[in-house]
Amino acid sequence: MKDTNQVQKALESKAKKELQEIVDSFTEALTKLDSTYLQARSYTLKECRSKDALVIDYVRRDCLDYMLHEMLVKAYLKPMVNKKTQELLNKLELI
């Protein structure tokens, strides 16, 4: 790698792959449920139990995978990359 920008991109890529593995694990469990009980065509997502909660009523399986991955990326990518960067710097004894 020629510069820190490439290192940053590599760390981001590694973090995204780690998050995708979490999504894949969840969707594999859904596949097992589908094969055991029934093939779900869609899912309903509800924000919380309140009457006025945000509800997404029809989420196709392929969209669910994408939504879960994007949710995790938005929630965890930056802190994951920051932690991986710090761990790398500690290993290199730069800081």
C-alpha positions as CSV (number, residue, x, y, z in Angstrom):
1,M,0.0,0.0,0.0
2,K,1.4,3.3,-1.0
3,D,-0.3,5.7,1.3
4,T,-2.5,6.1,4.4
5,N,-5.6,6.6,2.2
6,Q,-5.2,3.1,0.9
7,V,-4.8,1.7,4.4
8,Q,-8.0,3.6,5.5
9,K,-9.9,2.0,2.5
10,A,-8.5,-1.4,3.3
11,L,-9.7,-1.1,7.0
12,E,-13.1,0.1,5.8
13,S,-13.4,-2.8,3.4
14,K,-12.4,-5.3,6.2
15,A,-15.0,-3.8,8.6
16,K,-17.7,-3.9,5.9
17,K,-16.9,-7.6,5.3
18,E,-17.1,-8.3,9.0
19,L,-20.5,-6.6,9.1
20,Q,-21.7,-8.6,6.1
21,E,-20.7,-11.8,7.8
22,I,-23.1,-10.8,10.6
23,V,-25.9,-10.2,8.1
24,D,-25.1,-13.5,6.3
25,S,-25.2,-15.4,9.6
26,F,-28.7,-13.9,10.3
27,T,-30.0,-14.6,6.9
28,E,-28.7,-18.2,7.0
29,A,-30.8,-18.6,10.2
30,L,-33.8,-17.2,8.3
31,T,-33.2,-19.7,5.5
32,K,-33.2,-22.5,8.0
33,L,-36.5,-21.3,9.5
34,D,-37.9,-21.0,5.9
35,S,-37.0,-24.6,5.1
36,T,-38.3,-25.9,8.4
37,Y,-41.6,-24.1,8.6
38,L,-42.5,-22.0,5.6
39,Q,-41.0,-19.8,2.9
40,A,-41.6,-16.2,4.1
41,R,-42.2,-13.9,1.1
42,S,-41.7,-10.7,3.1
43,Y,-41.2,-9.3,6.6
44,T,-42.8,-6.6,8.6
45,L,-40.5,-4.3,10.5
46,K,-41.8,-2.1,13.4
47,E,-39.8,0.5,15.2
48,C,-41.2,-0.2,18.7
49,R,-44.4,-1.4,20.4
50,S,-46.2,2.0,20.5
51,K,-49.3,2.6,18.5
52,D,-47.6,5.4,16.5
53,A,-44.5,3.4,15.7
54,L,-42.9,3.5,12.2
55,V,-43.9,0.3,10.4
56,I,-42.4,-1.0,7.2
57,D,-45.0,-3.5,6.1
58,Y,-43.5,-5.3,3.2
59,V,-39.8,-6.1,3.1
60,R,-38.6,-8.6,0.5
61,R,-35.8,-11.0,1.6
62,D,-33.2,-9.5,-0.7
63,C,-34.1,-6.0,0.5
64,L,-33.9,-7.2,4.1
65,D,-30.3,-8.3,3.6
66,Y,-29.4,-4.9,2.1
67,M,-31.3,-3.0,4.9
68,L,-29.5,-4.9,7.6
69,H,-26.1,-4.4,6.1
70,E,-26.7,-0.7,5.6
71,M,-28.0,-0.4,9.1
72,L,-24.9,-2.0,10.5
73,V,-22.6,0.0,8.3
74,K,-24.2,3.3,9.5
75,A,-24.1,2.3,13.1
76,Y,-20.7,0.6,13.3
77,L,-18.4,1.3,10.4
78,K,-16.8,4.5,11.8
79,P,-16.1,3.1,15.3
80,M,-14.8,-0.1,13.8
81,V,-12.4,1.6,11.5
82,N,-11.3,3.9,14.3
83,K,-10.6,0.9,16.6
84,K,-8.8,-1.0,13.8
85,T,-6.7,2.1,13.0
86,Q,-5.7,2.5,16.6
87,E,-4.9,-1.2,16.9
88,L,-2.7,-1.0,13.8
89,L,-0.9,2.1,15.1
90,N,-0.3,0.4,18.4
91,K,1.2,-2.6,16.6
92,L,3.4,-0.3,14.6
93,E,4.3,1.5,17.8
94,L,3.7,4.9,16.1
95,I,1.7,6.3,19.0
